[in-house]
Amino acid sequence: MADSSKDELLQLIKRFSAYLSVKMSNFLTVAFHKLDVFSVGAIAGLAVAIIFTWRVFPTAPQRRQPKRQASGASSSDVNSQSNATLVSSRASASSEDSRAQNVVDDFFQPVKPTLAQIVRQKLCEGRKVTCRLVGVVLEETTPEELQKKATVRPSVLEVLLEITKFCDLYLMDRVLDDESEKRVLVALEEAGVFTSGGLIKDKVLFCSTENGRTSFVRQLEPDWHIDTNPEILSQLARFIKYQLYISPTRTERMAANVFSSPSLEHFFGCA
């Protein structure tokens, strides 16, 4: 309370001094024209009053300095808090931007197509397919081998079953005897071709010559024919829309509508 009273008194004295300064300025204008002893005394008295005013409380402004320092310290704390809040806000915004970018990246990330989609795309929406057994579906590569055994290739089974879901599939080959035919049917049945897919035994065709297979294909008029014999493919190129030549060695393309692949599963990207 004492400091507050002194401050108010100091402000009052300062205002009074300012008022005297104005009056002194007006007074001096006239006094210099009519200078006398009284005037000189008045000027001297005024000067003494001003000096006394500034000498009464020489340390008053200094007593307010701690408050200004405290205010500075408080401002520093506020600035520090503001900076910390700004850094935190920027970090939070950066984190949110990062999460948003991850969501966008995940959304636009290419989705791997399913085997069913690949089959439909590769076959160009073809609905009927004829396919040779030896060297494509079976591990055996000649009719002579079928006289001893018949084995379905495990790697081709998934693709084969997918084709039967989408297409009207016919399997065919040349055999040397009835026993070979039975072995092939048993192998297909044990592999689950007849139970898991849309293939039935009546769609597995056998003949005794290579020309017989060509005749089957011509009669069925498929969208695709799959074979390992280049001569048959060449003969059918004019009649069949698309053909797939299965060969372990890379060869020149025999016609615009004849494709080649090391295996059936490789053609559909499953190898």
Salt bridges, closest charged atoms under 4 A:
ASP7 OD2 - ARG64 NH1 3.81
GLU125 OE1 - ARG120 NH2 3.43
GLU140 OE2 - LYS149 NZ 2.90
GLU162 OE1 - LYS165 NZ 3.91
ASP168 OD1 - LYS203 NZ 2.47
ASP173 OD2 - ARG132 NE 3.07
ASP173 OD1 - ARG213 NH1 3.89
GLU189 OE1 - LYS201 NZ 3.43
GLU210 OE2 - ARG132 NH2 3.97
GLU210 OE2 - ARG174 NE 3.23
GLU210 OE1 - ARG213 NH2 2.79
ASP227 OD1 - ARG132 NH1 3.90
ASP227 OD2 - ARG213 NE 2.89
ASP227 OD2 - HIS225 NE2 2.87
GLU265 OE2 - ARG153 NH2 2.52
